[in-house]
Amino acid sequence: MSNTQQRQFHDSMGLRLNDLLTSVRSYHPQADSDLIRRAFVYASKCHEGQMRKSGEPYFNHPMAVAHILAHMQLDEASICTGLLHDTVEDTSATLEEVEKLFGADVAQLVDGVTKLSKVKFHSSEEKQAENFRKMLVAMSRDIRVLLVKLVDRLHNMRTLQHHQDQNKQEFIARETLEIYAPLANRLGIGWLKIELEDLSFKYLQPSEYQRLKTLVGKTKAQRAQITSELIKHIGQALHKAGLQQAQVLGRSKHLWSIFHKMSHKQLSFEDVHDLIAFRVLVDTLEQCYSALGLVHTLCKPIPGRFKDYIAMPKPNGYQSLHTVVLGPHHERVEIQIRTRDMDKVAESGIAAHWQYKERSKAGKLSSQEQQHFGWLHQLMNWQKELADPSEFLDSVKLDLFSEEVYVFTPQAKVIALPRGATPVDFAFAIHSDVGLHCHSARVNDRIVPLRHQLHSGDTCHILTHPQQRPSRQWLEFVKTSRARTKIRAQLRQIQREHSKQIGTQMLDKQLQAHGMTLKKMAKSQAFAKLLAALPYQTLDDLVAAIGFGHIEPHNIVEQLLHPSTQKGSTATPGATSQHTSAAQNPAARTASAQQSTGKQQSGFFNQLLQRMQGRSSDICIGDVENLLVSYARCCCPVKGEDVVGFVTRSRGLVVHRRDCPRVLDLEPERRLNVSWSKQTRLVRRVGLQLLAEDRNGMLMELSGVFSQQGVNISHAECDVNKSGQVLATFRCGITDAGQLKQLIRALQAVTGVHCVKRVSTAAKPKPTAHKKDPQAPS
C-alpha cells in the first residue's frame, strides 16, 4: 500500500476501534478498555503487511470478528481473543508473548482457537479431526473458545466469495454446514445458525440457492399481506383478552430450512405451505398457555403439530410453544409462543446467559447453564477414547445433527435422544454397562424389539442379562454416537479375545511339534529376549497378532530355536507386528501403518503384496505400486478421492472412500493408508440420484449434460413420486473426482433440478434412500 493508503487505513481502524470500545461500554461500562486497546495495537502490528484474498488488509478480519463478539455482548477477554486469534497461527507472535502481555485468560482462549498448523498429518481428514478435537477440549474448559471460533467462521463465510478455488469453497461450506452450524444450534444461537446454513447452501448448491431465492422473492408481496393480516388479527384478539403487552412478529423461513424440507419430504416449492413463521411474545409463563388457547380458538390447529418445549426444554435451553394452524386463507402457519426472556435465549443462546457481573470466575458457567450445556462435557468425556479420525468426526456429526425425542425412565427421569433412537441407544445413555448387557426392552409396559424406534413421551425399561453381549447387527439401527462407539469397541475386544485363543492354539501347536509347550516357553529367558526385540508389550499382544494373521507362528518358533539367526530374521515379525502394535495404540495407528508400508514389506503384508503385484497400477501403498485391488461397491471410490485400504483374508486389498460409513465398522488392525498411483487411468461406475421437476424434455436435457461432460450412462431409471417430481437414478463411468464434481455442478445447473446426490452402485438404489440424508451431495 502507498503511504496515503496506509494513512487512510489507520484512520479507519482508529474509528473502528472507537466504535468497538463504545459498543463494549454500552453493555459493560466497567470493561478494561486499555486491555482491548493494547490488543488492537499488538494485533495490527503483527498482521501489518498481510493481505486477504480479497486484496484488503488482513487485520480487517480480526477487527470484524471483534465487532461481532461485541454485538453478542461478550466480555473484554473474548473481544481481545477476537483481535488476537490469528496472531499465533499466522504471524511470528508466540503464545508465551500473548500471555505475558494480556494475561493467562486471554492466552488460553487464543490457544484454544489456534489451529494445529505446525503439526504434520497424513491426511486432510486427520488434520480436520485433530483441529476439531483440540477445539472440543478447549471449549469444554471455556465455552468462549467456541463462541470466538463460530464468529471467526461466520466472517470467513461472509467473505468466501474471494476464494477462487471452487473445491476449497465447497470444502469450507460443507464443514460449516456439518459442524459449525449444528454447534451454533446446540449453543442455541439461532441467528448465527441460520446465517451459517444459508451461506453454506449458497456455495454447496448455488443453482438451487438462486432458484429458491427467486421463488421466495416472487411471493414476497403475497406473504407480506398474509403476515400483516395475521399479525393484526392475533394481536387484536390478544389485547382484547387482557394481554396488552403481547407482541406478534412474523418472518419468512430462511432458504436452507425450505430446501431441507423439500429434500427431506420430496416436495416441490409449491407444496411447501408454511413459509411464514409467527412469534408471540408475552411477559409470563402463564400468559404463554393463555395465548396458545386463544390462538387455537382463532385458527384451526393442525392435529399432531403441537410441541411444548416449555415443559420439556431442548438440551440447549430453548423454550417455546410450537403449533401449526390454518391461516385466514387456509394456508398452514407455524406460530411460536414464548416469554421475552425465552426469546432472548432462543436468539442468542448461551450468549444471553453471559452477564459479566455474574461471573465468579471468567469462562465458567452457572449451575443452570451447566445443565443446559452438559452435552458438551459428556461429548468430551467419552470421546477421549476415539483416536481414529473417521470415527471421531462421524461420531461428532451424529451428535450435532440429532433432533431430539424425550423418553422417560421408569423413575420418570427424562433422557434426550436423537430422533429415531432405539432402546439400545436409551440403554447406553443410562450407563455403558446397561447398554453392553441390554437383553430386551419394555416400552410403555409392552415388550418391543431392540430396533424399535422411541417417541417423545415413551417410558422405556431396559432388561439386562450378564451373558448378553453387543451384536454387530446393532450397528444397523443405533442412532447415538455413544452407543455406536461403545458397540464397536466391544466387538473389537471380542474379536481380539477370539484372535488370542486362535493365536495361542497355533503357537502352542508349533511349539509342541518341537517338544516344547507355550506355558514353559513363555517363562524362558529366550522368549523374554525375543519379545523385547519385537514391538509387542506382552504375550497376549503376540498371540493376538498371530490370530489376526499378521505373523506366522513358525517364524516365532524358528527364532526361539535358532537365536543365532535372529539378527537376520527379526525383520520378519518385526515389520509386520509394527502394524499390530499401532493397533494397540490407536493414536499412533496411522503413522505406524505408513512407516511399516513405506519400508521393505515383510511377513503377512509382504506375502500379500507379492501376490498382488504386477496385476494393476491403480493403487499404491507407500512406494509400492502395481497392486491387484478391488473397489468397494458401497462407496464407489474414484481417482482423486481420499481412500483407505482394508486387508481381507480372501479378496486381498479392498479400497473404500475414507468417508464411507462402512469404514468405521472395519477392524482398525486391517486398515492401510493407500493412495492413487499417478499412472491410474481408471473408469469407475458411480451412482447419481436426482430430484427434479416432471416436465417435457427433462430427461433429454439431463442426458445432454452427461454427453457434454464426456460421461457415459450405463443405466438410467426414472420414477415420479406423490408430489409429481421425478426421482432419477443414473449409473455412469467416472474417471476422477474432478470430473464427478463438474458433472454434479452441471446437473445442478439444469432448470428444475432440486437436488443431486451420490448413491451406492452395490444394489438398485431405492427412492427412500434420498430421505436418509437430506444434506447437499458430496
N, C-alpha and C positions, 0 to 999 in steps of 0.2 A: 504494500500500500504506500501511496505517496504521503508526504508529511501532512498535507491538507486532509487527506482521507483519515489518517491516524488521529488528527485533532478532532475531526468530526465524530469518529468512533468513540474516543474517550469522553467527549462531551455527552454523547448519547448514553454511554454507560453510566456517567455520573448522574444523569437524570433518572435512569432506570434504578440505580442504587437508592436514590432518594425516594422513588416510588415504592421500592421494596421495603425500605425502613418504615415508611408511612403506613404501608399495608400491615406490617407486623405489629406496629404500635397500636393500630386500630382495635386489635383483639387481645394484645398483650402489652399494656403500657410499660411494664417493668422489664421488658426484654432487653438483653445485653446488646445494644446497638453497636457498641465498639467491636464486639466479637464478630458480628456479621460484616462490619466494615472491613476488618482485618482479613477475614476470609475472602472477601471480594477482591481486595488488593493482591493477596497472595495468589489466588486462582488466576486472575487476569495476567499476572506476570508469568506464571507457569505456562499458560496457553498462548503467550504472546508469539505472534508469527504463524501460529497454526490456523489452517483454514478448513472449513467443512466442504463436503462435495458440492454444496450449493454455491460456493465461492465466497460465502460470508465468513467473518472471523469465528473461530471455533468457540470462543468464550460466549457467544450468543446462546449456545446450547445450555451450559450450566446456569446461565443467568435466567433463561426461560424456565428451567426446572425449579429454580428457587422461587420464582414468581408463582408458579402453580402450587408449590408447597405452602406458600403464604396464603394463597386463596383457600387452601384446605385448613388454614389456621393452625399449623404445626409450630412447635417450639423453635427457639433460635438454633439449637443443636441440629435439628433437621434442616433448617434453612442453610446453615453452614455446610452441611453434608451435600446438599444440592449444588452448592457452588464448587465444592472440592471433590465431588465424586469421581471425576475422571483424572485428577492430578496424578495419583499414584500409578494408575494404569498407563496413561498416555504421555506423561512428562517425566522429567528427572526427579520429581519430588518423591520422598520416601515416607513411609508410614510413621517412622520414628520422628521425622521432622514435623509432620502434621500433629502428632501427639504433643510434641514439645511446644508448638505454637498455639494449639487450640484445645488441648486437654484430652484425656483418655476417652471421654464420652464421644466426642466428635471423631476421634481416631478409630474407635471401634465401629462406628456407623460407616465411615469411609471404607474400612477394611471389609465390612460385610457386603457392601455394594460392589467393590472392586472384583473384577473377573480374575480367573486363574490364567492370566495371559502369559506368564513366564514358564508355565508347565507344559511339557510336550505330551501330546496324546496321540493314540494310534488311529483314532477316527474322529470325525466331526461330532458323531453322536456321543462318544465318550466325553469329549470336551463339553458338549452341551449339558450332559448329565452331571458332570462333576461341578460345573459352574452353578447349576441349579441346586445341587446338593449343598454346596457351600452357602448359598443364599438361604436355604431352608434352615441350616444350622444357625446362621446369624439371626434370622428373623424369629427363630424360636426363643432366642435370648432377648431380642429387642425388636418389636414389631415395626419400628420406624424404618428399619432396613428395607423392608418390603414396600413401605409407602414411598420411599425415595426411589426404589427400583421401578415401581409401577409408573411413577411420574416421568422418570427417565425414558422408559419405553414409550409412554404416551407422546412425548415430544419427538422422539425418533420416528414414530409412526406418522406424526403430523408432517414431517419433512422427508418421508420415504420416497417421494417422487424424484428426489435428486439422485437416487441410486440409479445408475444407468443399466446395471445388470438385472434383468428381469428375474433370473433364477434367485438372486440374492433377495430381491423384493419378496418373492413368494416364500422363501425360507423364513424371513423375519416375520412376515404376516402370519404364516402358519404357526410359528412358535408363539406369537402373540395370541392367536385365537385359541390354541390348545392349552396354553399355560397361563399367560398373564391376565387375559380376560376372565377366566374362571377364578383366578386368585382374587381379582378385584371383586368378583361376585361373592366369594367366600368371606371377604372382609366387609361386604355389604355396601361398597361404594358404587351405587347404581349408575351415576353419570359417567364414571370412569369406565365401567364395564361396557356401557352402551357405545361410547366413542371408540374404544379399542376394537369392539366387534365390527362396527361399521367400517372402520379404517382397514381392518384385515379383509373384510368382504370385498372392499374396493380393489384390492390387489390380487386376491385369490380368484375372484370371479368378476373381472372388470366388465364384461359384456352384460352379464346378468345384473350387476350392480347398476349400470347405467339404464338398463331396461326397466328395472323396478323403480328407480329414481324418477324416470319419465312417467311411468304409470301412476305413481303416487302423486306426482305433480299435477297430472291431468284431473285427478279427482279432488284436488285441494279445495276448490271453491265449494263443492258439494259437501265435503266433510266439515268445512268451516261453518256452513249453515246448520248442519246437524248438531255440531258441537255447541254452537251458540244457543240453539233451541233447547237442547237438553240441559245445559248449564242453567238457563233461566228457569226451566220447568222444575228441576230438582231444587234449585236454590230457593225459589218462592215457597215451595212446599216445606222445606226445612225451616224457613223463617216463620211461617205460619204455625208450625208445630212447637215454636219456642226456642229453636236453635238459631238465634240471631247471629251468633259468631261463626256459624258454619260457613265454610268456603268450598266452592265447587270449581275444580280445574279440569281442563280437557287437553289432550295432546295426541298426536299421531304416533303409532308404534314405529320404532326405528327399523331401518331396512333389513338388517340381519335377522331380526326376530320374524319379520314377514317371510323372508327367504327360507329360514329354518322351518317354519310351519309348513310352507308349500312343499319343501323337500320331504319332511318327515311324514306328512299326510298325503303326499302326491296330489296336491291341489293346484289349480290354476289361480292366477291373481284374482279373477272374477269370483272365485269360490271362497276367498278369504274375506269374511264379512266383518270381523271385529278389528278393523284398522284403527279404531279410536279407543283410547283408554281414558276413563274419567277417574278423578280422585276427589273424595270428600274429606275435608279436614275439619275436625271438631276439637273440643277442649279436653274432654274427659273420656274415660273408658266406657262409662255407661252411655254416653251420647253416641258412641260407635254403634252399639247394638240398636239404639233407638233409631238412628239414621238408616241402618240396614232394614229394619221393619218398614220404615216409611218408603224407602226405595222400592222394596218388593210390593208395596201397595200401589205405587205409581206405575211401575213397569213389571210385566210378567217375567218372573225368573225362569231361567233355563234349568231343568232338573239335572242334578249331578254336577253342577258347575259352581258350587259354593265351597269356599275353603276358609277355615278360621285359623289364621296364623297368629291371632292374639292369644287364644287359649293354648295353641301349640306353635310357639315361635320357631322360625328356621334356625339352624345352628349358628348362623352369623348374626343373630339377634333381631332379624327382620320380623316386624309385627304389623298385621293389617288384616282386614276382612276383604275377601275377594268374592265377587259374584258376577254372573253374566246374565243380562236381562235383554228383553226385546225393546228396542227404542221406539220412538213415535212413528218411524217409517218402516217398522218391522225389521230393522237391522239389529244384529247382535252387538251388544255394547258391554265391555268389561268395566266394572266400577270397583274401585278400591276405597275402603273407608278406614281411616285411622286418625289418631290424635296428631297434633302438630309435633310433639316430641317424637312420636313414632316415625313421622315423615322425615324428620331431620336425620334419624338413624338410617332410614331406608335410602336416603340420597347420599349421605356421607359415611355411613358405616362406622368403622372404628374411629375415623377422624372426628365424628360427632361426639365421641366419648373423651376426646383429647382436650381436657381443661388443664392448663399448665399448673394452676394453683392447687389442683387436687393431686398432683404427683408427689408422693413422698420420696420417690427415687426415680430419676429420669428413665423413661423407657419401660417402666413396669406397669402392668395392668391391674386394675382393681379386681376384687373377687368376682364381681358381676361380669366384667369383661373377660376374665379368665374362663368363666363358664361359657360365654358366648363363643370364644375363640379357642376353646380347649382342643378342638380338632387339630390345630397346628402342632401342639405338643405331642398329641397322640400320633400324628403322622410322622413326626421326627423320631419318636421313641422306637417304634417298631421297624422303621425303615433304615435304622443304623445297620441292620444285618444284610441289607441289599447292596451288593457290590457290583453286580452285573448292570452296565449302563442301560441296556434294553429293558431289563426287568424293572429297574428303578423308575425310568421315565414312564413306562407303561403303567406302573402302579400309581404314580402321582396323577397321571391324567385320569385314571379311573376314579380316583377320589375327588378330583376337582370338578369333573363333569357331571357328577351324580345329582339327580333331582331326588329329594328325599321323600320317603314314606316313614310314618311313625308307628312303631309296633310296641306293644306293651309286654312286659314280662309278667309272670303270674303274681308278682308282688306289686304290680301297677307302675313299675319304673318304665319310662319311655326310652326306647332305643331308636335313633335316627339311622336309616339305611337308605342306600340308593334305590331308585325305582327299579322294580324287577328283582329285588333281593329275595333270597330263599331262606328257609330255616337254617341252612348251613352257614350263611352269612351272619344270621342272627346269633348262632351259637358261638362263632368266633368273636363277635362283637362283645359277648358276655365275658368270655375268657378263652385263651388258646386251648387249654386242656378240654374245655367243654366242646369246642369245635373238633379237636382231634379225635374225640371219643363219641362224637354225635352218632347215635344209632337210628333214631326216629324222632318225629315231632308231632305235637298236637297243636293245631291252630283253632282257636275258638271251640275247644273241647272235642275236636274231630281229628282223627289220625290222618295225616296228609303225607304224600311223597316228599322226599328231601328236595326235589326240584320245584316244589310248589312255590308260586310267586306270592309274596306277602303284600298286604294292602294296609293303608293307614287305618288305625283303629283295631287291627287284629291283636289278639292275645296269643302269644306263642310260648309253648312249653317244650323244652328240649329234653329228650330221654337219652341217656348215655349208657355205654357198656364198656367195661375196662378192656375188652379184647377188640373193640372196634378200632379200625384204622382208616385214614382217608383213602378214597378211591380216585384213580385218575379220571373217572367219569365226572367227578365233582367239578373239575375244572371247566366242564362244558356249560355249567349253569350258574356257578357262583358269580356275584357281581362286585363284591368289595375286594380291593387290592389286598387288604389284610388277610382275608380268607385265602385268596389265590396264592399269596406268598407263603403262608404257613403250610398249605397243602403241598406246594411244590417242594418246600424244604423237607417235609416229612417223607414224601415219595423218594427224594434223593437219598435220604437217610436209610429208608427201607432197601433201596437198590444197593446202597453201599454195603449194608449188612449182608445182603444176598451175595454180592461180589466177594466179600470177605470169606463167606462159607465156601464158595466155589474155589477161590484162590487158595485157601487153606488146604482143601482136599487135593487140588492139583499139585501144590508144592510138596505136601506130605507124601503123595504117591511117588513123585520123582525121587524124593529122599529115601523112601523105603526100597526102591529099586537098587539103591547103592548101600543098603544095610543101615540106614540112618532113620531117625524119626524127627519130626519137626519140633516136638517138645524138648528133646535133648539138644538139638542143634541150636535152638533159639537161645539157649543158655551158654553156648560156647563162645570163646574169645574170637574165633574166626568169623562167626556170624556177626558179632558186635563190630568188628573191623569193616566187614562188608557193608553193613548198614550205615556206618559212619561215612563211607565213601559215596553213598547214594543220597539223593535229596530227600529220602523218606525219614520221617521222625521216629516212627515206631514200626513194629512188626505188622500191626493192623494195616498201616498205610501200604506196606509192601504187598501183603496178600490181597488187599483190595485192588491194587494195580494189576496183579496177575488175573484176578477175577474179571476185571474190566477188559482184559486183553491187551493191556499196554506193555506187558513184559511176559516173555516166555519163561516158565519155571525152570526149564533145563539150563538156561543161561545162568540162573542163580546157583543151581547145583554145581555147574561147571566151575564157577568161580570159587565155590566153597571147597571143592575137591582139588582144584589146581590154583592155589593162590599166587603161584609164580607167574601165571599168565594174566593176573588181574589188571596189571597196568595196561595191557593191550586190549583187554576185553571189557573194561569198566564202562567204556563208552556205550556199550550196547544197552544195558539197563539204565545207565545214567541219563542218556539223552531222552529216552522215551519216558522215564519216570519224571523228568522235569515237568512235563505236561501235567502229570497227575499231581505232583507237588503243588503246582499252581492252582489246581482244582481245590486242594485243601485250603489254600489261602486265596480266596476269590479276588482280593484287592490286587493281587499280582498276576491274575489269570491271563489277562491279555498280553502283558509284557512277556511272560514266560512262554506263551504259545508262539509269539513272534520270534523270540530268541531261539527256541528249540527248532523251529522250522526254517529259520534263516541260516542255521549251521548245517553241517552234514547230517542228513537224516539217518536214523538207525532204529533197530528194534521193530516194533509193530508198525510205526508210521513209515519207516524205511521200506518195509516189505510192501506196505500199501502203495507208496509212491512208485516202487519198481513195477508193481502190477499195472499201475495206471499210466505210466509214462509212455510216450510215443504214440498215443492214440488220439490226442486232441491238443489244441493250442488256445483254448479259451480262458482257462483259469490257471493261476499260478499261486504257489504257497512259498512266500519268501522269494528266493531266486529260482525256485524250481518251476519250470513250465512244462507244457505238453502233457497235461494230466487228463485222464479219462474221467469225466464227471457227469453227473445227471443233475437236472434242474427241477426244483420243487414246483409242482403244478399249482400249489396253493397260493403262491405269490408271484410266479412267473417273472423272475429277475431278468433284466436286460442290461446290456453293457452300459457302464457309467453309473449304475446304482450301487450303493453301499451294500455289500454282500457278506455273508458268513457261511463257512462250510461246516457240514456235520458228517462225522465219520460213522458209517453204518457197517455192520458186520457182513452184509450181503451185497450191497449196491455200491460200495466204495464211498466216494465223497459226493454228498448231495448239497447243492448250493441253494440257499434261501436269501431273499432280501433281508437286510438286518432288521427292518421294522416289521417283518412278518410276525403275526401273533403266535404262530406255531413255534417260532424260535425259542420263546420263553419256556415252552414245555419240553424242549430237548435237553438232554443231560449236558451240563456245562463242561464236564470232563471230555466230551466228544466234540466240542466246538473247536473250529480252527479259523484263524483270521486268513482270509483269502482275498485276492484281488484279480481284476480282469487283466488278461495278457494284452499287450499292445498290439499283437497280431490278430486279435479277435475280429472275425467277420461273421458274426452270428445273427441270424434272424430268429427271434423268439416270438411265440404266439402269445398275444396279450388280449385279455377280455376287457371291453369297454361297455358301460351301460349308460344310456341317455334317457332323460325325461324331457319330452318336448311336446309342443302343441301338435294336434292332429289336423294337418292342413294338406291340401293338394301340393304335390311336388316336394314335400319334406324329405322323403326317403331318397329321391333323386339328388337333392341338394346335399344331403349328408354323404351320399356315395361320391359325389363330385369332390367333396373335401378330402376324402381318403385318396382319391386319384391324384388331386393336386399335390398332396403331401408325399406321393410315391409309396403309399402303403396299400398292400394287397389285403382284401377282405376274404377270409376263408369260410366264414359262417356269419349269417345275419338272421335275426329273429325279432319280430315286432309284435306288440300286443297293445290294446287300448284298455286303460283302466276305467274305473267307475266315474272318474272325473272327466273323462273324454280326452285324456292325454295319452301320448304314445310312450311306451316303455320299450326302447330298442336296445338290443344286445348285439354287439359285434365282436367277432374274434378276428384278429388281424396280425400280420407279421411286422414286427418292430425290430430295427437294427440297434438302436441305442436309446438312452434316456432322453437325449436332446430331441430326437425325432418324436418320441412319445409326448413330450411336453408341448412341442409345436402342434402336434395333431390335436391334443386336448384343447389348446387355446383356439385353434381354428374351428373346432366343433362348437365351442362355447360362443364363438362369434356369430354363429348361424342364427338368424332371427327365429325366435320361438323355442330355442333350446334353453331349458331351465337349469339343467344340471348334467354334468358328465362325471362318471365315476368309474374307477378301475375295479374289475371284479376277477375272481378266480376262473381259470380255464379247466380246473380239475373236474368239474361237473357242470351240467347245464345250469346257468345262473337262474335263480328264482326271482320273480318280481319283488317278493318281500325282502330280498337282500338289501334293497335300497333303504328300507326303513331302519336298518340296524345302524347305519352310520350316516346321519344327515349332514355331516361336515363336508366342506369343499373337498374335491378329489385330490389325491396325491399326485 
